[in-house]
């Protein structure tokens, strides 16, 4: 069921609420929507209650006008307030890309609300990506300002799903990404690139599964490095997958998550 929640901070979030049992909060990536989880929702709702919101600035949720109303910290607060609104004491969190950053942020601030964490193709410090991060900011800023959201959506979709047999995935992702409000997308992106948890990663005690795609934008070695810094984390590498592993290798991804949840 698709629902709306008016949070105490004035933000309105649209979210999917499906199934019964232990709650999984699925958090999507930058420039996307809860549709990132279309290939998970049916399977996981058979055993769990799944909550999958559109983040602020995305989909059918609120789109604030000012940059200071965006950021990983703000989104983490939204997720906590959503759990409060739904009277959910604790849950499993699964975060993909920017959603993974939000999961990291929640783990450092609201650990008592989280039973397990799955971090998917992301990093704990986007502000420490060095030359790669600087290049990403420069390229995306230039493309958005000169060519607009449609061109950005096409570039991202082609990068995530470049193979001939991935046409349907590529088209579906492009179709939703091009609907982004340009300023909301830009503010979400820029504030993400300014974010990081630094040494706080060493304080996260919640059982964590880090999922890394063999062909992700950032190398598996990066995920290996930060997984080794965590107290109670393990790494799962999914072969023949790019950034959008929830979509391009759903069977392998879903199997890895179910194994972790049941352990």
Secondary structure, 3 states (H helix, E strand, C coil): CEEEEECCCCCEEEEEEECCCCEEEEECCCCCCHHHHCCCHHHHCCCCEEEEECCCCCCCCCCCCCHHHCCHHHHHHHHHHHHHHCCCCCEEEEEECHHHHHHHHHHHHCHHHEEEEEEECCCCEHHHCHHHHHHHHHHHHHHHHHHHHHHHHHHHHHHHCCCHHHHHHHHHHHHHHCCCCHHHHHHHHHHHHCCECHHHHHHCCCEEEEEEECCCCCCHHHHHHHHHHCCCEEEEEECCCCCCHHHHCHHHHHHHHHHHHHC
